[in-house]
Amino acid sequence: MPARELQEQLNTLREQLEQNPPLTTEEREHLQELMLKIDAQIKLEAASPDTSLADGVNLAVERFELEHPALAATLRNIMQTLGNIGI
């Protein structure tokens, strides 16, 4: 089930953030906000898709790709799963 896969990827992202990578306060807050939106979307999977969520995750991938490749890879996986569930 894609929602379950998305939840697992979200958990991976949380674990990576708990390892305290060198992020600015703004970067950390941005990721926290995205994680809240993803979590809310998982809970509302049957509701209408939120395309702004996918856009936000995509922007985060671009933002973190060079300096934080592990975070960017996890975010890419989240993007893929969002696409698989039609978001």
N, C-alpha and C positions, 0 to 999 in steps of 0.2 A: 504494500500500500504506500503510495507516494507521501502521504501525510506523515506516516511513521518514519519514512526515510528522511523527510525534512526535519522532523523532531530530533532524530539522531544527529543530523548535521548541525542543527542549532545547539545541541548539547556539546558537540565537538568544539564549536566556536566559543561557547562559554568556558570550556576547559582551557582552551588556548588563551583566553583573556585572563583567566585565573593565574596563569603563569607570568602575569605582569610583563608583557612585551613592552618595549619602550614606545609608548603612545602618548600623545599629548592629551590633556584633559578633554579638549574638543573632539579628538578622534575617538577616545573612549566613550564619550557621551553619544556621539553619532552612532557607534556600533550598538550601544545599549538601546538606543531608540529604535534602530532597525530590528534588533532582536525582539523587542516588545511587539513591534508590528507583525513580525513573522509569527510569533507565538499567538497573537490574536487571530491571524489568518488561519492558522492551523485549527483553532477552535471554531472558526466559521467556514470551514472548507466547503460546505455545501452552499454557502451564500455566494453572491456575485463576486467575481474576481476583482482584486484591487491592483490595477496595473501600476499605480504609483509605488507599490511595494517592490515590484520587480525592477522598476527604474531606480529606486533607491539602493537596492542591493547591487545593481550593475554599476552605479556611480561609486559605491564603496569598493568594489573590485578594482576599478581604475585608480582610486585614491590610494589603496594599500598595496597594489601590485609590486612596486619596486622596493619599498622599504620593509614590507611585511608579507613576503610571498606565501607563508603558511596560512595567514588569515585570508589572503586573497583566494587561495585555492579552496578553502572551505566555503567562502562566499560564492565562488564559481559553482561549487557543488549545489549550494542552496539555490542559485539561479536555475540550474538544470532541473532540479526537483520542482521548483515553482512552475517552470515551463511544462513539465510532465503532468502537473495537476491543473494546467490551464490558467495559470496566473501570469 
